[in-house]
Amino acid sequence: MHPNPLFRSEDRALLEALIDEIGFGMVFLTTPDGPRVAHTPLLSTGDGAVQFHLARGNAITRHLDGSNALVVVNGPDAYVSPRWYADRATVPTWDYVALELEGRVRRMDDDGLEAFLYSVIERFEGRLGGEQWSADETPENIWSGLFRGIVGFEMEILAWRPTLKMSQKKSPEERERIAAGLAENGSPALAHLMRTLGE
């Protein structure tokens, strides 16, 4: 992660909100076959852990239980053009929001995995609006067949390493020009965060 302390945050509620809002991340692990990554939905427990599930056949699934792993949650990111600076005699950069979580992983039992699945479905169905789909609509034979193909995990987070790089080195006026440029060029989420979090 970026070494500049200006881009760090100790705001645990904000970091939990990033996990909750994004809801997806990457799990990295060094295995006997080399480094591997898996992409998965994430659920914060709210008490210093994150839960996820992987396909049983995933290259890292059989190595995770009891291991130290790294989970990365990527927020919005965008190219920042010098055209938005008062002095254009410089170079471009990239602003981004990212969170690294390092911790010890344990495999969940079947009850824990099922509770995780119901929670994830309820959370993301609720964001769609309209009539929600329920996991109970899946016939038992289909649910149990798919359930056998996945493994649930919980990682106790031992280190939180966030980077909220949003042009904090620039003046407020320049940051507003950058935010406007981002918003006009397809990065409204990052522009919004820059205006609300990056002070």
Disulfide bonds with the S-S distance in Angstrom:
none
